[in-house]
């Protein structure tokens, strides 16, 4: 029998694949990319058709040596890197280093790590897809052309150590533009008039003032509201219209990369990077006891909502068994992703819907379980029958004014039995049942409660909303969303506070410079057009070095102009009142990866740094110190006493000046499951916590038992 070597990226993937292949197969890992452009050089010959110079990545020498040795012992080599452009490029680089003919059938790919998918892939190897390699190579060279030309310019003109990326700069612009919108926003006053109405023998219900003389009403100020209240005095309230409809609501499509990242941000509070790290673990394989390593989800970098017929049929049988035939849609559901998609892979789904989350919970980490449950539920719901919702609209007329009440009840839950898609404002739908009234019924206005409001500025971007707008505008692709978000934070151009992105002063300065001198680089449409051209290269419709030539000519001219036009930009550090105990200078506020900190301006002679303690205005409950904001080594916020280390009191929750009415201890601000702010006593023994203290004691005992084991 002939011997075959299969090369994948990671040991976890190698282990999962190995169990499905016979003893005539050896599976080894390349540990990701093996070649890249050099870090210390430009690495691209712009004068010679943009020829790249690739070198072996530092630290990969032993791995390459091991792979070369393994190649000599087998009859054929199959390259099984991930089924996308990045994976195709890794496979191509391996052919160059291992002496494999790229035109030979040496490449296999699969959408899921299951026995059927692996064995089928091994039977159908193909040559390297050079067009896909060229698309990835073009993206890499584009980023090098921008980064290695713009970054030195920023060092000279703004601050040493800065860098600028092609796609990341557009994401920064979106965040900075949103901040400008917020700063320029002028709130406008408006009023609403909800009222509670009742008919004798019926339950009360709420209705809001909706129309005046047949037109939608606008109440700009209190004077107009007072006039309306005067008009309503003594009026009769009559039910003039009742409308009842049955609405059908369809489930969301199964996850693609962007929607998974958005939903994990909304529901699990995961960053985009964390989502992709955990999803990769689920894809590559998890040890499930005696079953061994199992790939739990299909490939997690995709823009397609397509689902295989096999998966659809398996899911249909599962739904009938668990929920009954009524939960199967009458017609097979067809979903299509928005905009242009590569459609290279299926949607993200469980490799087997029969492997429900609870049945394998014991083998998963907490994060793995949460994300797998989300993927499983979303996919299962996508194959279920629509929900049927009865909606009622009721108009109550008082003279020239019309109040409207709306209510809805779920008649048949359908997919909602399993999963309901989240939204970016965090609100939840609630059933509202209206009393059974008839047209011309007279009702009584028990109360009218005028409310003043002010229009709100557009919200700052979160992981979910930033990725959503990048996808909508065609910026980046499934594999790039998480790196984009991570990179702009690492560079100190934006910070994340309470899930929202704020531009730093440095980020705003860089964006302004790019807007003025490199309008194409930071132009959303221009960047989206480049993404389109990369897709065309992958499809063999464009020459890769032609795309680079069209880009680099105008860019090089902009560089020459900017070098002369941009003067030295001063980014002054904010001086604090804190004095450096080592040299006596006033320390300055710097921005690091995890937020602001204090540093001595005498660097490098004096390298003293310390945390920036942001006061909360709340006294420490254990001593005379003040509660201040601190950050953990991983950047997570917590609150501790300013007298540390003498006083070690800390809490994760925001301290308040409120005292507990039961025991007099400090109250902290927490978020309820409904995402509403609630106050809670810090004292675990407080009567307001009911049996919490008993639960805490029980938890401690369990923890001690585990430690002993």
N, C-alpha and C positions, 0 to 999 in steps of 0.2 A: 504494500500500500504506500502511496506517495504521502510525503509529509508536507503540512501547510503551516506557515506562520501567519497569524493574524495580529496586526498592530492597531491598538486603540490609543486613546489619549490618557486614560487614568487607570490605576490599579483596581478601583471599584468596578469600573466598566469591564475590565479584563476578567475579573472574578465572576461577574454575572454572566458574561458571554461564554466563558470556559465551560460552565456546567451543561451547556446545550450542545457542545461540540464533542466529538469522539476523541480517543487517545491519539489519533493521528494529527491532531491540531495542537499547536502551541500558541498561547495568547500572551502578548507582552504589551506594555504601555510606553508611549513616547513622552509622557508627562507634558502634554500640550505641544506648543510650537517648538520646533527644533532649530529653525533658522529665522533671522530677522535682519532688518537694516541695522547698521552699527549705531550705538548710542553716541559715540564720541565723534562721529563724522556725519556729513550731510547724507552720504550713501546713495545719492541719485545723480546720474550724469545727465543734466538738463540739456547739454549740448549734443548728446548722442542718443536721441530718441527716448530720453528719460530712462535709460538702462539702470536698473537697481543693482546695488552691490549687497549681496547677502552674506552674512557670516553665521557660524554656529553660535547659538546663544550660550553665554558663559554659564558653566555648571552642567551643560548637557553632554560634555565629552564622554563620560563613562556610560551614559545611556546609549549614545550613538555607537560606541565601541561594542556594547552588549548586543545591540540590534544587528550590527554588521556580522558579529559572530554567529548569531542565531540564523541569519539569512543563509549562511554557508551550509547549514545543516539541514535545510529543507528543499523541497522541490518547487514550491511556489510561495509567493507572499501576497497576502490580501490586506489592503489598507482600509481600516474600518473607523476612521475618524468621523466626527459628527456630520450629519447629512445637510450641511449648509455650505456657503462659500468659504467660511473660515475653515471648516473641516476639509473641504476640497483642497485648499491651499496647503494645509498641514500635510495631506497625503502627497501633494506634488513636491513639497520640500523633501519629504522622506524618499521619494524616488530619486532625487538628485544626490542625496547623501548615501543611499544604500545601493546605488547602481541598478535601479529597477527601470525597465522600459515603460515610460508613461503611456505609450500606445498599446501596451499589453493589457489583458483583462486582469487588472490588479486592484481595482477599487470596488468595494462593496458598501452599501448603505442600507439603513433600516430606520424605521420611524419609531420602533419600540423594541425593548430588549425582552423579547419573549421567544420561546422555543421555535415556534412557527416562523417568526420574522427573521431570526438569525439563520436558521437552516435554509430558508428560501433565499436569503441574501447571498449565502455562500455558493448557491447553485447558479447565481446570475451575476457574476463579476463583470465589470466594464472597464474601459480605459479611463484615464483621468480626463475630466471635463475642463479643457484648457480655457474655455470662455468664462467659466465660473472662477477659475483661478485668476484670470486677468481682471475680472471685476473686483475681486478682493485685493489684488495687487495694486490696482488703480486707486482704490480707497486709501490704502496704506501710503502710497506715494503722494497723493493729494494732501493727506494729513502731514506728511513730512515736509512738503513744499511750503505749506502754510506755517507749521509750527517752528521749523528751523530757520525761517526767514523773519517771521513776525516776533518771535520770542526775543532774539538779540536786540531788535529795535526797541521793544518794551524795556529791556534791561538798561539800554543807553538813555532812554527818554523819561522813564518813570521810576523803575525800581529794579534792582538786581534780583534775579531769581524768578521773575515773572515768566509766564508762558501763555500762549494763545493757541487755541485749537479751532479747526474749521467749523465743526458742527457744534462744539461746546459754546462757541462765541454767540451763535444764534440763540441757544437756550438762555445764555446770560442776558441777551438783548430782551428776550421775552420777559424775564423777571424784572429787569431795569425799567422797561417800558410800562409794566404794570405798576411799579412803584411810583413812576411819574404820574400815571393816571390817578392813583390814590392821593398823591400830594396835591394835585390840581383839582380834586373833586370838591364841589361845593354842595353840601347837603341841602335838600329841599324839603320843606315841611309839608306834610299831608295828614289828613285825619280819616279815621274809619268809624263807623257806627254799628257795632254789633248789639243785638238785643236778645233778651230771653223772652220767649213767647209760650203761652200755654192755653189749652182749651180744657174746660172742666172735664175731669175724668180721664184726661190724657197726660202723658209725661211731657214735661217742658222740653223745649228744643231751642237751639240758637239759629238766628238768621241775621245776615248783614245787609245794611243799606246798599242797594245795587244800582238803582236807576232813578232818574228824576225826569218826568215828562217824556218817558220812553228812551232816554239816552243815558249811557253809563255815567254815573256821577263822579265828580272830582271835588274833594273838599280840601282847599289849600290852607285854611287857617281856622282859628277858633271863632272868629267873627262869623264866618259862613256857617260853621257848625252850630253856633248859638241860634242863628236864624232858622236853620233846619229844625232844631229842637222846638223852637217856638211854633213853627208851622205844624209840627206833629202833635202839639197839645190838643187834646179833645178829639183826635181823629179816631175813626173806627178802623180796625185791622181785619181785612177780609182776605181769605185764601182765594186767589183769582186764577191760579194755574198750578196744576200738578202734572209732572212729567215723569213717567217711569220707563226705564230702558234696561235691557240686559246687555251688558258689554262683555266682549271676549278679550281676554288678555293672554298674550303669548309669552312663553319664557324667553330669556336671553339666550343667545347663541352660546355654544361651548367656548371655552377660553381660547384666545390667541395670546401671544406674549404680552402685548400692551394691556389688554383687558384683565389678565391675571395679575399684573403688577398693580393696576389701579384698584382692583377689588381687594387685593391683599393689603394695600395701604388703607383702604376704607374700613375693612372689617377686622383685620388682624394687627393693624398699626405697624406693618412691616415696611421697611424701606425697599426701594426697587432692587438694590444690591442683595439684601437679605433674601428677598423673594427668589431671586435667580439662583443664589447659592443653595437654598433648601430644595428648590425645584430640580436642580441638577443632581442632587443626592437621590431624590425620588426616581429620576430617570435612569441613573446609572445602576441603581440596585441597592436594596436594603436586605439585610439578613433577617429572614423570617423563620427562625428556629430550624426545625428539621428540613424545611423546604429549601434552605440555603438562600443565597442572594437572589433577589427578584426585582426586576425593573417594574416600578409601580405605575408610572405614567409614561405617556408617549413623549416624543421629542418636544422640548419646551421653548424652542425658538422658532416660531411660526407665525405667519399672518393669515393662515387659512382656517376657515371654520368647517372644512370638509371632514366627513366622518366615514369610515369604511363600512361597507354593507355588513360585514361580519360583526362589528361592534354594535351596529344598529340592531341587528337581530338578537344578539345576546342581551342587550339592554331591554328590548321589548319583552323577552321572556322573563327577565328579572322583575320588571314593572308589573306584569300580570300576576306573578307569584306573590309579590309583596303587597301590592295595592289593589289589584283586580283589573279586569279588562276595561273598565270605564276610564282608567287613567292612560290609556293608549290613544294618541291622536287619530282621528278618522282618516287623515291623509298623511303620508310620510312627510316630515318637516324638512324643507330645504332652506338652508341659511346661506347667506353670502356676505363676505366681509366687505367693509366700506372701502371705496377707492380701489386703486390698482394693487393687486397682491401677487406675490410670486407663486403661491399655491403649490409649493414644493412638498409640503408635508400636510398631515392631518391637523385638526384642531388638537389642543391639549386635552387629553382625557385619560381616565384610568386604563391600564392595559387589560384589566378585567373588572367589569362593574360588579361582579359577584364578590370581589374582595372588598367588602364594605369597611369603612374606617374603624369601627368599633372592634371588628374581628381581628385586626392587626395592631391595635393601639399599643399593646405591650411591647412591640418590637420597634416602635418609633419614638424619637425624641418629641418633646412637646411641640416644637416648631414644625417638625415633619408631619406630625399628626394634624395640626391645624391646617396646614397648606394642602395636605392630601385630602382632608375632609372637604375643603373648599372646592378643589378640582373635581372630586367625585360627585359632590352634590350639584354643582353647576352643570356637569355633563348629564347626570341622571335627569335633572329637571328639563334640560334642553330637549329630551326625547319623550317628554310626558305631554299629556293633553292640556289644552289651555284652561285657564281659570275662568269661571263664569261669575260675573259680579252684577248684582242688581243695584242700579243707581236711581235715586229719586231726587228730583228738583222741585222745590215748592216756592211759589211767589206769593208774598203777602203784601197787599196794596193798602196804603193809607193816603188818600187824597192823590197828589201827584207823585208820591214816593212809592217805590217798590223795594221790599226786603226779599232777599233770596236765601233759602236754606237748602243745603245739599246733604245727602246721606248715601251711604253705600254699605251693602252687606255682601259677603262672599257666599254665593249660592252653591258653587262647586269649586273646591280649592285647586284641583288639578295639580300643576307643577308646584304651586305655592305650598303644597304639603311638604316639599323637600327644600326649596330654595327660593329666595327673593333677592333680586339684584340690589346692591346698595346704591346710594347716591352721594354726591359730593357735599351736600349741606348737612348730612348726618340725620335728616329727619326720617321718621318712620310713619308708615301709613296706619291709620286707625279706622276701624269700622264705626260709622255713625248711623244710628237707626232713627229715622223720623217717625213720629206718631202717625197712625192711620187716620188722616183727615180727608175731608171731601171738599170739592170746589164750593165756594160761597160760604164755607164755615167761617164763623167769626171767632177770632182769637184775641187774647188779652196780652198786651205788652207788659210783662212783669217788671222789666228794667230795660233802659237804654243806656249803654255805657260808652260814651265818646272816648276815643283813644287817639292820642297824638303820636305821630311817627315822623321819622326823617329818612329820606332815601340814603342807602348805604353805598359806599364806593365798591368797585369790583374787588373780589377777594384776592388775596395773594395766592400764588401757586403753591400747591402741595405736590408730593410725589405723584399722586393720582392725576391731578389736573394738568401738571406740566407734561407728563407722558401722553395724556390724552390730546393736548394741543399739538405736541410734536408729531404724533401720529396723523392727526387731522390735516396738518400742513405739509405732510410728506417729508419731515425732517428725520433722518436716521431710519433704521430698520430694526426688526425685532432684537437682533443681537447687540444693538448699540444704545438702547434707551437707558439701561442701568449704568453703563460706563459714563454716559453723558452727565447724568445727575451726580454721580460720585465725583467726577473730575472737577466740576466747577466748585464743589465744596472743598476738595483737597487744596485747590489753588487759592482759597481764601477770598473768592469773588462773591460768594453767597454764603449765608448761614441759615440753618434750619432752626426755627424756634416754634414750639407747639405745632409741629408738622408743616409750618409755612416757611417759604423761602423769602429771605430778605437780602437785597444786594448790599454788599459792604461798600464803603467809600472807594476802596481800591477797584472793586468790580465796576462801579459806576464810571470811574475815570477811564478804565480800559475800554468799556463799551462806547463812551463818547469819542475816544480817539479812533476806534475802529469805524464808527459811523461816519466820521468826518473824512478819514483818509483811505478807508478800505470799505466803501459802501457795498460792494459785491459780496465780500467775505461775510458780512453780517446781515446780508439781505435774505429774508426768508424765502422768497420766490426763487432767487438765484441758487440757494442751497438745495431747495426741493428739486430744481431742474437738474442739478448735478446728480442727485440720487436717482432720478429718472434715467440719466445717461449711464449710470453704473448698472442699472437693471438691463439696459439695452446692450451693454458690453457682455453681460452674463448670458444674454440670449443670442449673441453673435451678430447683433445689428449695428454695433459701433466698434471702431478700432480704439483700443485702450490708449495708445500713445497719442492718437489724434485728439481725444478728449483732454488729455493732459496739456497738449500744445495749445489748444484753444483757451484753456484756463490760465496757463502760466504767463503767456505774453502780456495781457493786461495787468496781471498781478505784479509782475516784475517792474512794470512802469510805475504802478502805484507805490511800490517800495521806494523807488528812486525819489519820487516827489515827496513822500512822507518824511524821508530822511532829512531833507532840507527844510521842510515846512514845520515840523514839530520841534518845539523848543523843549528844554528840560522842564518836566512836570514835577512839582513838589508835592509829596504826600506827607503832610506833617503829622507826627504822632501826637496823640492827645496826652498832655502832661497831667499827671495825677498829683494829689497832695501827699501820697505815700513817699517817704524818704528811704533810699537804699541804705540799709544798715552797714553795708560794706564800704561804700565810697562817699555817701552823703548827697548824691544827686537825687533830684526828684524823679521817680520812676515814671515811665510812659506806658500807655495802654497799647498792647499789641494784639493782633488777631491770629490765633492759631487754629489748628484743625478742630478743636473742641470749643471754640469760642474765644473770648477775650482773656488776657492775662497781663500781669505787670512784668516789665523788663527794665533793666537799667540801661539808660541811653549811652553809658560808657562802654558798651560792647565794641571790640572784643576784650578790652582791658579788664572790664568787670562783666561777668557773665551771670550776675544774680537775677533770678526770676522768682515770681511767687504768684499764687492764684489771685485773681481779682475778686474781692469779696463784695458782692452787690447786696446792700442792706435791704431788709424787707420792712423795717419799721416796726417789727414785732419783737418783744422781749423774749429771751429764752425762759422756758418754764422751769428750768432746773437751777439757774444761777442769774446773775445780774447782767450777763452778756446779751447780745442782740443776735437774732436769727439772720443768717446771711445765706445767699445763694452760692452753692459750690457745684463742682462737677466731678464725676468719677473719672477713672482712667479711661473709660470707654466713651466719655463725653456725656453721660446721662446726668441730668440735673438732680440735685438733692439739696436739702436745707440743713445747715448745722450751726452750732453756736460759734460766735466770733471769738470766744475764749478758748477754743480748741488749741492745745490738747488738754488743758486743765478741765474743760467740760466737753464730754464726748457725745452730747445729745444730738441726734440727727433724725430727720424724717424725709421721706420721699415726697410728701404732700405739702402744698403751699400753706404756711402758717398764717393764721388770721388773729386779729385782736379780740375776737369773740371768745367768751368763756362759756364752758359747758354749764347749762342750767342745773344739771344733776349733781356734778361733782366739782365744778369750778376750774377744771383743767382747760388747757388751750384747745381750741377747735381748729382743725385743718380742712382745707378745701379739697374735695375729691369729686370724681365724675361718676355719676350713676351709670347703669347699663343703658339708660336712655340718653346718655351723654349730657345730662344736666348737672350743673354744679350743685353739690350738696355739702353741708358742713358735718364733720364727724369729730367726736372727741378722741384725743390721742390716748386716753387712759383705757387700757384693755380691760380693767376691772370695773369700768363705769357701768352703772345700772342701765344706761341708755343703750348699751350694746347687747342687752339681753343675755343670751347664753354664749356670747362670743368668747368670753374668758374661758369657759369650759371647753369650747372648741379649740382654743389656742393651746390649752393645757394638754388636750388629747393629741393635738398635732405634735407637740413637743415629745410626748411619750413615744409616738410612732417613729419620730425622727431618731430618737435614742436607740430604738430597737433595730432600725436599719443600720445605724452606725456600728452596733455590736456585731451584726451579721457580717 
